[in-house]
Amino acid sequence: MTASHPSCMIDSEPSIRCAMGDSALILNGVTVAYRSYKERPTSAKETIIQMVRDRKFRHYSTFDALSNVSLTVKKGRVLGIMGSNGSGKSTLLKVVAGVLVPTTGTVLKNGSVSSLIELGAGFDPELSAIENLYLHAALHQKSKSFIRDRIPHILRFAELDEFADTPVKYYSSGMYARLGFSAAIDVDPDILLVDEILSVGDERFNEKSANALKEFIARGKTVIIVSHSAESLTTLTDEVAVMARGSLVFLGEPQAALEVYRNPEYQRRLE
């Protein structure tokens, strides 16, 4: 894969930052394609036979979870993404997060990324909250001293001080989600990815997490939010992308995006 910016090397962070200027994120022709086999192998032998056969005959169809998506997000902007189930919203976030590698196209990121896609993804259930916070920090290339200083604040925000040394496998889903939210937003990333996760506890904690997100935005950070909530998209975002069947069908002002999403023409594209 080659970038659309000749001076930008994909594997060279300084070069990326130089070439991207005031852009936090650039997606250029991103496609994520999956194979759908008519017959699924049931043994290792059948798998090998299928691999050999597929070189000669195409016994599978392809499905594009994302299809040729291109967009640019400026630093300090908040991009909303909306669309029906299966439209490619979460797949797009996972590509930006680096969880998925595009089949074709390029993804350029100007800075560090933290995701609230699957809260607590990467946590080891056998480890305590404190041990998992060190693990989470290491994955985000943060030093031990950084996370050691931040652990009391993270646990206090997550309201888990009393359970700091308890293996997270004993946590309720709400406790697990609160720890994941607190850890993700506390590593101070340049780009934060949010996928319908503000309902991570009771009403009081939901309000606290929403306020934390607003403070993050107020500090000029770049945020990408997937949401079905018209209120969230109109109050938090600068622009909204509308997705349909893996394609970007609209990118613009939030209210205009809502009108596109609610338009019968958009609904017909899903049929």
GUVO-990180 format. One record per residue (C-alpha): residue in one letter; residue number from 1; x, y, z. Coordinates in steps of 0.001 Angstrom, whole numbers, plus 524288, in hexadecimal, padded with zeros to 5 digits. Layout:
BEGIN
<r rest="A" nr="NUM" X="X" Y="Y" Z="Z"/>
...
This chain:
BEGIN
<r rest="M" nr="1" X="80000" Y="80000" Z="80000"/>
<r rest="T" nr="2" X="804AC" Y="80DB0" Z="7FD26"/>
<r rest="A" nr="3" X="80068" Y="81A5E" Z="80331"/>
<r rest="S" nr="4" X="7F9E0" Y="8251E" Z="7FB8D"/>
<r rest="H" nr="5" X="80415" Y="82E87" Z="80104"/>
<r rest="P" nr="6" X="81156" Y="82BD6" Z="7FA94"/>
<r rest="S" nr="7" X="8191D" Y="831D8" Z="805CA"/>
<r rest="C" nr="8" X="81260" Y="82977" Z="81003"/>
<r rest="M" nr="9" X="817BB" Y="81C26" Z="8138E"/>
<r rest="I" nr="10" X="80DBB" Y="8132A" Z="819FB"/>
<r rest="D" nr="11" X="8179C" Y="80D77" Z="82376"/>
<r rest="S" nr="12" X="81E21" Y="81A43" Z="82702"/>
<r rest="E" nr="13" X="816B3" Y="82209" Z="8314F"/>
<r rest="P" nr="14" X="81EA9" Y="82EB6" Z="82FD0"/>
<r rest="S" nr="15" X="81C7B" Y="82E84" Z="82126"/>
<r rest="I" nr="16" X="80DEC" Y="82C52" Z="8230F"/>
<r rest="R" nr="17" X="80CBC" Y="837BC" Z="82C72"/>
<r rest="C" nr="18" X="81435" Y="84069" Z="822FB"/>
<r rest="A" nr="19" X="80C1F" Y="83CAF" Z="81723"/>
<r rest="M" nr="20" X="7FED3" Y="83D28" Z="81DD6"/>
<r rest="G" nr="21" X="7FFD1" Y="84B2C" Z="822A3"/>
<r rest="D" nr="22" X="7F391" Y="84EC7" Z="82A3F"/>
<r rest="S" nr="23" X="7ECE0" Y="841CF" Z="8274E"/>
<r rest="A" nr="24" X="7EB3E" Y="837F6" Z="83244"/>
<r rest="L" nr="25" X="7E66B" Y="82CF7" Z="82991"/>
<r rest="I" nr="26" X="7E645" Y="82A19" Z="81AFA"/>
<r rest="L" nr="27" X="7DF68" Y="81E57" Z="81503"/>
<r rest="N" nr="28" X="7E1E5" Y="81C4F" Z="80691"/>
<r rest="G" nr="29" X="7DA11" Y="8121E" Z="7FF0E"/>
<r rest="V" nr="30" X="7D8B2" Y="808F9" Z="80AAF"/>
<r rest="T" nr="31" X="7D230" Y="7FBFD" Z="807C0"/>
<r rest="V" nr="32" X="7D089" Y="7F084" Z="81100"/>
<r rest="A" nr="33" X="7CC55" Y="7E44E" Z="809A5"/>
<r rest="Y" nr="34" X="7C8A5" Y="7D722" Z="80F2C"/>
<r rest="R" nr="35" X="7C712" Y="7CA15" Z="8085E"/>
<r rest="S" nr="36" X="7BA6E" Y="7C295" Z="809F3"/>
<r rest="Y" nr="37" X="7BC00" Y="7B42E" Z="806B3"/>
<r rest="K" nr="38" X="7B0C7" Y="7AC09" Z="801A3"/>
<r rest="E" nr="39" X="7B674" Y="7A00D" Z="80838"/>
<r rest="R" nr="40" X="7BDAD" Y="7A0CA" Z="81513"/>
<r rest="P" nr="41" X="7C8BE" Y="79704" Z="81757"/>
<r rest="T" nr="42" X="7C6EF" Y="78DEC" Z="822E7"/>
<r rest="S" nr="43" X="7D4D8" Y="788CD" Z="823D4"/>
<r rest="A" nr="44" X="7E2E4" Y="78CDB" Z="82143"/>
<r rest="K" nr="45" X="7E311" Y="78449" Z="8152A"/>
<r rest="E" nr="46" X="7D701" Y="78AE4" Z="80F89"/>
<r rest="T" nr="47" X="7DCD9" Y="7983E" Z="8129C"/>
<r rest="I" nr="48" X="7E91E" Y="79518" Z="80AB1"/>
<r rest="I" nr="49" X="7E107" Y="78F9B" Z="7FF78"/>
<r rest="Q" nr="50" X="7D8AC" Y="79BE4" Z="7FF6C"/>
<r rest="M" nr="51" X="7E4AE" Y="7A4BE" Z="7FF34"/>
<r rest="V" nr="52" X="7EA3C" Y="79D6D" Z="7F378"/>
<r rest="R" nr="53" X="7DD0D" Y="79D27" Z="7EC94"/>
<r rest="D" nr="54" X="7DADD" Y="7ABBF" Z="7EEB2"/>
<r rest="R" nr="55" X="7E73D" Y="7AEAC" Z="7E711"/>
<r rest="K" nr="56" X="7E0A7" Y="7A8F9" Z="7DB12"/>
<r rest="F" nr="57" X="7D236" Y="7AAE6" Z="7DDB3"/>
<r rest="R" nr="58" X="7CB78" Y="7B57B" Z="7E56C"/>
<r rest="H" nr="59" X="7C2D1" Y="7AE33" Z="7EF01"/>
<r rest="Y" nr="60" X="7C013" Y="7BA20" Z="7F748"/>
<r rest="S" nr="61" X="7B9CF" Y="7C761" Z="7F650"/>
<r rest="T" nr="62" X="7BF2B" Y="7D40C" Z="7FBE9"/>
<r rest="F" nr="63" X="7B881" Y="7DD85" Z="804F7"/>
<r rest="D" nr="64" X="7BD68" Y="7EB57" Z="8070C"/>
<r rest="A" nr="65" X="7BB8C" Y="7EF9B" Z="81522"/>
<r rest="L" nr="66" X="7C186" Y="7FC77" Z="81098"/>
<r rest="S" nr="67" X="7C1F2" Y="800BF" Z="80268"/>
<r rest="N" nr="68" X="7CB71" Y="80B2B" Z="7FD9D"/>
<r rest="V" nr="69" X="7C9B0" Y="8145C" Z="80934"/>
<r rest="S" nr="70" X="7D152" Y="82118" Z="808C2"/>
<r rest="L" nr="71" X="7D087" Y="82C17" Z="812B6"/>
<r rest="T" nr="72" X="7D8F5" Y="835AF" Z="81A3B"/>
<r rest="V" nr="73" X="7D757" Y="83A01" Z="82856"/>
<r rest="K" nr="74" X="7DE3F" Y="84666" Z="82CAC"/>
<r rest="K" nr="75" X="7E4F5" Y="8477C" Z="839D9"/>
<r rest="G" nr="76" X="7DBF1" Y="84B95" Z="844D5"/>
<r rest="R" nr="77" X="7CFA7" Y="847FD" Z="83D49"/>
<r rest="V" nr="78" X="7C4DF" Y="83EBD" Z="84181"/>
<r rest="L" nr="79" X="7BFE2" Y="835AA" Z="836E4"/>
<r rest="G" nr="80" X="7B32D" Y="82E43" Z="838CE"/>
<r rest="I" nr="81" X="7B02B" Y="821BD" Z="8315D"/>
<r rest="M" nr="82" X="7A262" Y="81CCF" Z="82FC7"/>
<r rest="G" nr="83" X="79BA1" Y="81246" Z="8280B"/>
<r rest="S" nr="84" X="79300" Y="80670" Z="8299D"/>
<r rest="N" nr="85" X="797EC" Y="7F988" Z="82F0F"/>
<r rest="G" nr="86" X="7A196" Y="7F372" Z="8259F"/>
<r rest="S" nr="87" X="7A4CA" Y="80040" Z="81EE2"/>
<r rest="G" nr="88" X="7B347" Y="7FF77" Z="8224A"/>
<r rest="K" nr="89" X="7B400" Y="80905" Z="82DB7"/>
<r rest="S" nr="90" X="7BB00" Y="8003A" Z="83760"/>
<r rest="T" nr="91" X="7C386" Y="7FA65" Z="82CB1"/>
<r rest="L" nr="92" X="7C819" Y="80811" Z="82954"/>
<r rest="L" nr="93" X="7CBC2" Y="80AAC" Z="83785"/>
<r rest="K" nr="94" X="7D315" Y="7FDCA" Z="8386B"/>
<r rest="V" nr="95" X="7DAE7" Y="8014F" Z="82C4E"/>
<r rest="V" nr="96" X="7DEA6" Y="80E5F" Z="83257"/>
<r rest="A" nr="97" X="7E1F7" Y="80799" Z="83F38"/>
<r rest="G" nr="98" X="7EAB8" Y="7FE01" Z="83814"/>
<r rest="V" nr="99" X="7E2AC" Y="7F237" Z="83C0D"/>
<r rest="L" nr="100" X="7DF96" Y="7EF7C" Z="82DB8"/>
<r rest="V" nr="101" X="7E8E6" Y="7F112" Z="82235"/>
<r rest="P" nr="102" X="7E286" Y="7F641" Z="815B3"/>
<r rest="T" nr="103" X="7E22F" Y="7ED2F" Z="80A00"/>
<r rest="T" nr="104" X="7E594" Y="7F907" Z="801B6"/>
<r rest="G" nr="105" X="7E79A" Y="80772" Z="80487"/>
<r rest="T" nr="106" X="7EF63" Y="80EFF" Z="80E97"/>
<r rest="V" nr="107" X="7ED04" Y="81411" Z="81C55"/>
<r rest="L" nr="108" X="7F5BC" Y="81F27" Z="8211D"/>
<r rest="K" nr="109" X="7F50C" Y="8235B" Z="82F63"/>
<r rest="N" nr="110" X="7FB79" Y="82F6A" Z="83506"/>
<r rest="G" nr="111" X="7FD82" Y="82BB3" Z="84343"/>
<r rest="S" nr="112" X="7F9DA" Y="8214F" Z="84D23"/>
<r rest="V" nr="113" X="7ECA1" Y="81A85" Z="84D17"/>
<r rest="S" nr="114" X="7E463" Y="81540" Z="85837"/>
<r rest="S" nr="115" X="7D797" Y="80E44" Z="855D0"/>
<r rest="L" nr="116" X="7CAE3" Y="80C74" Z="85D1C"/>
<r rest="I" nr="117" X="7C65C" Y="8024D" Z="85345"/>
<r rest="E" nr="118" X="7C60A" Y="7F644" Z="85BDE"/>
<r rest="L" nr="119" X="7C800" Y="7FAAA" Z="869CC"/>
<r rest="G" nr="120" X="7D241" Y="7F2AC" Z="8709E"/>
<r rest="A" nr="121" X="7D6E6" Y="7EBF3" Z="86444"/>
<r rest="G" nr="122" X="7E47C" Y="7E6E8" Z="86753"/>
<r rest="F" nr="123" X="7E226" Y="7E597" Z="875F6"/>
<r rest="D" nr="124" X="7E6AC" Y="7D8AC" Z="87BBD"/>
<r rest="P" nr="125" X="7DBAC" Y="7D320" Z="88436"/>
<r rest="E" nr="126" X="7E586" Y="7CCA0" Z="88D47"/>
<r rest="L" nr="127" X="7EC3A" Y="7D98D" Z="8906C"/>
<r rest="S" nr="128" X="7E7BE" Y="7E3F0" Z="899F3"/>
<r rest="A" nr="129" X="7E34A" Y="7F184" Z="89604"/>
<r rest="I" nr="130" X="7F095" Y="7F73B" Z="89958"/>
<r rest="E" nr="131" X="7F7EC" Y="7ECC6" Z="891B6"/>
<r rest="N" nr="132" X="7EEF8" Y="7EEB9" Z="88609"/>
<r rest="L" nr="133" X="7F129" Y="7FD64" Z="88678"/>
<r rest="Y" nr="134" X="7FFD1" Y="7FB17" Z="88543"/>
<r rest="L" nr="135" X="7FD1D" Y="7F1EA" Z="879E3"/>
<r rest="H" nr="136" X="7F422" Y="7FBDC" Z="8736D"/>
<r rest="A" nr="137" X="7FE5B" Y="8068E" Z="8750B"/>
<r rest="A" nr="138" X="808DC" Y="7FE02" Z="86EED"/>
<r rest="L" nr="139" X="80032" Y="7FB77" Z="8631F"/>
<r rest="H" nr="140" X="7FF16" Y="80A35" Z="86179"/>
<r rest="Q" nr="141" X="80DC3" Y="80C06" Z="8632C"/>
<r rest="K" nr="142" X="80C68" Y="81320" Z="87011"/>
<r rest="S" nr="143" X="816FF" Y="811FE" Z="87A6A"/>
<r rest="K" nr="144" X="81552" Y="80B0A" Z="88767"/>
<r rest="S" nr="145" X="81737" Y="817EB" Z="88E79"/>
<r rest="F" nr="146" X="80C67" Y="81E24" Z="88662"/>
<r rest="I" nr="147" X="80253" Y="813DA" Z="889B1"/>
<r rest="R" nr="148" X="806E6" Y="8129E" Z="897C6"/>
<r rest="D" nr="149" X="803CC" Y="820EE" Z="899CF"/>
<r rest="R" nr="150" X="7F6B3" Y="81F9D" Z="892D1"/>
<r rest="I" nr="151" X="7F1AE" Y="81305" Z="89924"/>
<r rest="P" nr="152" X="7EB62" Y="819AC" Z="8A505"/>
<r rest="H" nr="153" X="7E3FB" Y="82318" Z="89C2E"/>
<r rest="I" nr="154" X="7DF8D" Y="81843" Z="892EC"/>
<r rest="L" nr="155" X="7DA9B" Y="80FA8" Z="89DF5"/>
<r rest="R" nr="156" X="7D3FD" Y="81B16" Z="8A4B0"/>
<r rest="F" nr="157" X="7CD33" Y="81F34" Z="89818"/>
<r rest="A" nr="158" X="7C8FB" Y="8111B" Z="8957D"/>
<r rest="E" nr="159" X="7C47F" Y="8100B" Z="8A3AB"/>
<r rest="L" nr="160" X="7CC70" Y="803B0" Z="8A57F"/>
<r rest="D" nr="161" X="7D5DF" Y="8077B" Z="8B062"/>
<r rest="E" nr="162" X="7D126" Y="7FC57" Z="8B903"/>
<r rest="F" nr="163" X="7D311" Y="7F263" Z="8AE26"/>
<r rest="A" nr="164" X="7E061" Y="7F6C5" Z="8A923"/>
<r rest="D" nr="165" X="7E6E1" Y="7E9BE" Z="8AC83"/>
<r rest="T" nr="166" X="7DB90" Y="7E109" Z="8A875"/>
<r rest="P" nr="167" X="7DD0D" Y="7D916" Z="89BD3"/>
<r rest="V" nr="168" X="7D405" Y="7DF55" Z="891D3"/>
<r rest="K" nr="169" X="7CDD0" Y="7D22D" Z="88EB6"/>
<r rest="Y" nr="170" X="7C5EA" Y="7D466" Z="89B16"/>
<r rest="Y" nr="171" X="7C123" Y="7E1C2" Z="89694"/>
<r rest="S" nr="172" X="7B340" Y="7E425" Z="89242"/>
<r rest="S" nr="173" X="7B185" Y="7E8C9" Z="8843C"/>
<r rest="G" nr="174" X="7AF56" Y="7F69D" Z="88950"/>
<r rest="M" nr="175" X="7BBE7" Y="7F689" Z="89158"/>
<r rest="Y" nr="176" X="7C380" Y="7F10E" Z="885D2"/>
<r rest="A" nr="177" X="7BE19" Y="7FB82" Z="87CBF"/>
<r rest="R" nr="178" X="7C0F7" Y="80680" Z="8865E"/>
<r rest="L" nr="179" X="7CF11" Y="8021D" Z="88791"/>
<r rest="G" nr="180" X="7D04E" Y="80150" Z="878C1"/>
<r rest="F" nr="181" X="7CA9B" Y="80EED" Z="876BB"/>
<r rest="S" nr="182" X="7D31F" Y="8150F" Z="8813E"/>
<r rest="A" nr="183" X="7DF7B" Y="80EAC" Z="87C0B"/>
<r rest="A" nr="184" X="7DCE2" Y="81232" Z="86DEC"/>
<r rest="I" nr="185" X="7DA3C" Y="82092" Z="8702C"/>
<r rest="D" nr="186" X="7E52D" Y="8224D" Z="87A29"/>
<r rest="V" nr="187" X="7F09F" Y="81EB7" Z="8713E"/>
<r rest="D" nr="188" X="7EEE6" Y="82C3F" Z="86B20"/>
<r rest="P" nr="189" X="7EEE7" Y="82853" Z="85CB8"/>
<r rest="D" nr="190" X="7EF21" Y="831C0" Z="85145"/>
<r rest="I" nr="191" X="7E3A5" Y="82A9C" Z="84AF5"/>
<r rest="L" nr="192" X="7D898" Y="82430" Z="85297"/>
<r rest="L" nr="193" X="7CF50" Y="81A67" Z="84C42"/>
<r rest="V" nr="194" X="7C1F6" Y="818A8" Z="8528A"/>
<r rest="D" nr="195" X="7B802" Y="80E40" Z="84ECE"/>
<r rest="E" nr="196" X="7AB03" Y="80F8C" Z="855FB"/>
<r rest="I" nr="197" X="7B134" Y="80D5E" Z="86349"/>
<r rest="L" nr="198" X="7AC7C" Y="81880" Z="86BCB"/>
<r rest="S" nr="199" X="7A287" Y="80F8B" Z="8722C"/>
<r rest="V" nr="200" X="7ACD9" Y="80907" Z="87A95"/>
<r rest="G" nr="201" X="7A63E" Y="809A3" Z="887BB"/>
<r rest="D" nr="202" X="79B06" Y="80FBF" Z="88EF9"/>
<r rest="E" nr="203" X="79580" Y="81D04" Z="88B51"/>
<r rest="R" nr="204" X="79ED5" Y="82445" Z="89448"/>
<r rest="F" nr="205" X="7AAF2" Y="81DD1" Z="88E9B"/>
<r rest="N" nr="206" X="7A5C4" Y="81FAB" Z="880C4"/>
<r rest="E" nr="207" X="7A508" Y="82E3E" Z="88366"/>
<r rest="K" nr="208" X="7B2B6" Y="82E3B" Z="8890E"/>
<r rest="S" nr="209" X="7B849" Y="82701" Z="87D4C"/>
<r rest="A" nr="210" X="7B143" Y="8302C" Z="873E3"/>
<r rest="N" nr="211" X="7B717" Y="83BF2" Z="87AF8"/>
<r rest="A" nr="212" X="7C49D" Y="835D3" Z="87A49"/>
<r rest="L" nr="213" X="7C2F9" Y="83441" Z="86BA6"/>
<r rest="K" nr="214" X="7BEAF" Y="8427C" Z="86A4E"/>
<r rest="E" nr="215" X="7CAB4" Y="846EB" Z="871ED"/>
<r rest="F" nr="216" X="7D332" Y="83EBB" Z="868F6"/>
<r rest="I" nr="217" X="7CD25" Y="8455E" Z="85D1C"/>
<r rest="A" nr="218" X="7CEB6" Y="852CC" Z="86357"/>
<r rest="R" nr="219" X="7DD66" Y="85065" Z="86431"/>
<r rest="G" nr="220" X="7DE0B" Y="85030" Z="85568"/>
<r rest="K" nr="221" X="7DF72" Y="84190" Z="853AD"/>
<r rest="T" nr="222" X="7DA78" Y="83A87" Z="8479A"/>
<r rest="V" nr="223" X="7CEC0" Y="831AF" Z="849EB"/>
<r rest="I" nr="224" X="7C75D" Y="82839" Z="84125"/>
<r rest="I" nr="225" X="7BA24" Y="82407" Z="8467F"/>
<r rest="V" nr="226" X="7B118" Y="8195E" Z="8419B"/>
<r rest="S" nr="227" X="7A35D" Y="81B96" Z="846A5"/>
<r rest="H" nr="228" X="79505" Y="81996" Z="843A6"/>
<r rest="S" nr="229" X="791B6" Y="824F7" Z="84C7E"/>
<r rest="A" nr="230" X="78DBA" Y="83117" Z="844EF"/>
<r rest="E" nr="231" X="78FB9" Y="8393D" Z="85135"/>
<r rest="S" nr="232" X="79DC5" Y="834A6" Z="85300"/>
<r rest="L" nr="233" X="7A120" Y="836F7" Z="844D1"/>
<r rest="T" nr="234" X="79B46" Y="8448F" Z="84420"/>
<r rest="T" nr="235" X="7A0EB" Y="8494C" Z="85113"/>
<r rest="L" nr="236" X="7AE74" Y="8432C" Z="850D9"/>
<r rest="T" nr="237" X="7B2DD" Y="8426E" Z="842A9"/>
<r rest="D" nr="238" X="7B7F8" Y="84C0A" Z="83893"/>
<r rest="E" nr="239" X="7B406" Y="8437E" Z="82D15"/>
<r rest="V" nr="240" X="7ADB1" Y="83653" Z="82AE2"/>
<r rest="A" nr="241" X="7B063" Y="82B4E" Z="8215B"/>
<r rest="V" nr="242" X="7A4D0" Y="822F6" Z="81D1C"/>
<r rest="M" nr="243" X="7A7C9" Y="814D3" Z="81981"/>
<r rest="A" nr="244" X="79FC7" Y="80B28" Z="81187"/>
<r rest="R" nr="245" X="7A3EE" Y="7FD5E" Z="80DEA"/>
<r rest="G" nr="246" X="7B23A" Y="8005C" Z="81056"/>
<r rest="S" nr="247" X="7B25F" Y="80CD4" Z="80849"/>
<r rest="L" nr="248" X="7B353" Y="81B0C" Z="80C57"/>
<r rest="V" nr="249" X="7A704" Y="82178" Z="806FC"/>
<r rest="F" nr="250" X="7A7E8" Y="82ED2" Z="80D82"/>
<r rest="L" nr="251" X="7B1A5" Y="83703" Z="81527"/>
<r rest="G" nr="252" X="7ADE3" Y="84455" Z="81A37"/>
<r rest="E" nr="253" X="7A6C7" Y="84CB8" Z="8242E"/>
<r rest="P" nr="254" X="7A00E" Y="8448A" Z="82EDD"/>
<r rest="Q" nr="255" X="79223" Y="84918" Z="82C5C"/>
<r rest="A" nr="256" X="79381" Y="846C9" Z="81DC7"/>
<r rest="A" nr="257" X="798D8" Y="83933" Z="8208E"/>
<r rest="L" nr="258" X="78D0A" Y="83601" Z="828F7"/>
<r rest="E" nr="259" X="78416" Y="83A20" Z="81DF3"/>
<r rest="V" nr="260" X="78B69" Y="83128" Z="81497"/>
<r rest="Y" nr="261" X="78A9A" Y="825DB" Z="81E36"/>
<r rest="R" nr="262" X="77BF3" Y="827A9" Z="82025"/>
<r rest="N" nr="263" X="7794A" Y="82971" Z="811A6"/>
<r rest="P" nr="264" X="771AB" Y="81E38" Z="80B3E"/>
<r rest="E" nr="265" X="77BF5" Y="81DFA" Z="8007C"/>
<r rest="Y" nr="266" X="78643" Y="81A0B" Z="80A75"/>
<r rest="Q" nr="267" X="77D69" Y="80F63" Z="80FCD"/>
<r rest="R" nr="268" X="77B70" Y="80A0B" Z="80213"/>
<r rest="R" nr="269" X="78A25" Y="8086E" Z="800BC"/>
<r rest="L" nr="270" X="7897F" Y="7FE9D" Z="80BC2"/>
<r rest="E" nr="271" X="77F7D" Y="7F5E8" Z="8054E"/>
